[in-house]
Amino acid sequence: MDEQVIFALSEEQSKKLSIWKEAINTIYGVYGSYTYSFRPTTYGTVVSVESDLVPDRILDLTNVDNK
């Protein structure tokens, strides 16, 4: 049996992500590829995004109030 798990970004998280991606595009001239990480906890979901162009900079989109 296949189990489907879906994670979604809030409007605020989506806005922060768009700003970050545009900044990367401005610097490098391309958007690159992204790795999204969603880790559910008892306090909320830890959300982070990593770009292949700036692997030493991870965007933290965690919102502990968003359960």
Secondary structure as the mmCIF struct_conf table of DSSP 4:
data_model
#
loop_
_struct_conf.conf_type_id
_struct_conf.id
_struct_conf.beg_label_comp_id
_struct_conf.beg_label_asym_id
_struct_conf.beg_label_seq_id
_struct_conf.end_label_comp_id
_struct_conf.end_label_asym_id
_struct_conf.end_label_seq_id
HELX_RH_AL_P HELX_RH_AL_P1 GLU A 11 TYR A 28
BEND BEND1 GLY A 29 VAL A 30
STRN STRN1 TYR A 34 THR A 41
TURN_TY1_P TURN_TY1_P1 THR A 42 TYR A 43
STRN STRN2 GLY A 44 SER A 51
BEND BEND2 ASP A 52 LEU A 53
TURN_TY1_P TURN_TY1_P2 PRO A 55 ASP A 56
STRN STRN3 ILE A 58 ASP A 60
TURN_TY1_P TURN_TY1_P3 VAL A 64 ASP A 65
#
